[in-house]
Amino acid sequence: MSLFKKKELISPTDQQQIVAAIQDAETQTSGEIRVFIESHCKYVDAIERATEIFFHLKMEETEQRNGVIVYAALQDKQSAILGDRGIFKITGGPSYWKTILYEMNHFFQEEKIADGLRHAIKSIGNTLATHFPYDPGTDKNELPDEIVFGK
């Protein structure tokens, strides 16, 4: 049984804008950003689900351990952001991630899901660019940019 299932939980236009935000952010950094969207969260704590997805997508295999997953369970109104150990250490821990999550959730409360995701991606991208700047000679896109949809 697959963990993922292609499902339109947001409009195709919003999907394109989110993917464009990921691609734009990744032009400035060696870091990798993935977005995972589903209707319901299997767990009480969304960070547990984000962790499961992070490892299932093999995001811990980036060379500099600087992958970030942005997770949203839309109907359950749960979300989480999880950074790998390379970026987590540099940001000083949970408070940085909680701030971005809070900002993203503010958009979600106003039913502006795509805006919230784009805001989080841009913020994360700026931080990744500061600590893991893009090097055209060595960097490559290690993970796909498209949104992953859950069940």
N, C-alpha and C positions, 0 to 999 in steps of 0.2 A: 504494500500500500504506500503510495507516494505521500510525502509531507506537503506537497504543493499541488495546486490545481489552478489553471488559468481561469480567471474570473474577473469580470469588469465590475469592480467596486467603486471605481471613479471613472470619469469620462475619458475617452481617448485623447481629447485635447489636453486635459489635466495630466494625463499620463505622459504625453509628449513634453509638456512643460517641466515636469519633474525630472524626466530623463535628461532634458537639456540642462537643468540646474546641476545635476550630477556631473555631466560632461564638462560643463563650465568650471565647476569647482575643481575637478580633477586635472584641468589644464594647468593649474597652479601648484600641484602637489604630487608627490609619489603615493600619497594616501589613497585609500579606496573607500567609497561610500556605497552602501546598498540600502534599498528601501524594500521592506516587506509589509504587505497589507493583506489583512484578512478580516472576516466579519467578526469572529469570536475568538477570544483567547482561551486556550485550554487550561490555563493556570490562574490561580488567584493573583499572583504577582506577574505582571507583564515582563519584568526583567528575566524571569525564568524562561519564558517563551522566547524572548529575544536571544537569550544565551543558547537555547536549543537550536534555533535557526542559524545563529552565527556559526556554530560548529558544523551544522549540516551543510551549509553553503561553503565550508572550508575557508572561511574568512581569516582564520588564524594562520593560514599558510602564506600570507603576504610576506615578502622578504623583510620588511622593516617592522612587522607586527603593528601596522598602522591602519587597519581596517575598522570601519564604523558601520554598524547596522542601525537603521532608523525603523522602528517597528510600530505598527498601528493596527489595533483591532477595532474597527469602526463602529460596529453595532454595540459592542461592550464598552466603548469609550475608554479603552485602555491603550497606553503607549509606553514605549521605552526607547532609550538610546544607549547603545553599548559600544564602547571603544575597546580595541585590543590593548594588550599591555604596553605596547610601545607608545601609543598616544595617551593612554590613561595616566601613565606615570607623569608625563610631561605636563598635563593639564592640572595636576595637583589633586586629582581624585574626584569624588562624587559631586562636589558643589558645582563644578563647571558643567557637568552633564545635566544636573538637575535644573540649572538655569535655562539651558537650551530647551529641555523638555517642557519646562513651565511656559516658555515663550511659544513653543509649538502648540501646546495644549490651549493656550489663549485663542489662537486662530481656530482650533478645532471647536471650541465652545461657540464660536460665531458661525459654525458650519462652513468654514473656509479651509477645508482639508488640504487642498493643493497648495494654498498660500502658506499654511503652517509647515508642510513638508519642505517647500522651497526655502522658507526662512531657516529651518533647521539645517538643511543642506548647505546653504550659503554660510551660516555661522561656523559649522563644522569645517567646511572647506577653507575658510579664512584661517582657522586655527591650524589645520593640517598644513596649509601653505607656509605659515610662520615657522613651524617646527620640522616640517618635511617638505622643503621646497622642491619643485619640479626640476629635474635635470634632464634636458633633452637627449643627452648622450647615453644615459643609462636607464631612465625610467620607461616603463611600459605599463599598459593597462592590464593589471593582473586579474581583475574580476569584471564580469559583465556589468554594464550600466543599467540595464532594463530593470523595471520594477518586478519583484517576485510576488505573486499572489498566492495566498493560502486558501484553505477551504472555507 
